[in-house]
Amino acid sequence: MLEHYVHVEGTPAPKGYSHAVACTGRMIAVSGQVPLDAQGRPVGDRPEIQARQVFENLRTVLGAAGASLDDVVKITAYLTDLGDLATFRQVRDQYFSQDHPPASSLVQVAGLIHPAFRFEVEAWAVVPEETAR
């Protein structure tokens, strides 16, 4: 069960995330996903291409664990350049429901494991016990 608290009275309106998500079920922690293709090669230097690859990798890992993007309750995004934030949000919003988006944290970092990476995203997902593997 997931309960999204998108608009909470007394807090600012969120842009593509929920202020809180309450859940019950099987928890899945997903390690930080970076813009590498299936062969382990960086996908390029354009922000939208890198962001899309990060979310595609997230979708793939979730699927292997028996979950989907709809089951994500929290993401933490790491950006090396806040100038990429608008592009990141635009891509992110194509992957998550805007009616029930996950909770989210955003951190600007000086760098990631590979100097060409602009983004890394880790996630927590919850699936109902009856659908868990």
Secondary structure, DSSP 4 states (H G I P E B T S, - for coil): -EEEE-S-TTSPPPSSSBSEEEE-SEEEEEEEE-SB-TTS-B--S-HHHHHHHHHHHHHHHHHHTT--GGGEEEEEEEES-GGGHHHHHHHHHHHS-SSSPPEEEEEE-S--SSTT--EEEEEEEEE-GGG--
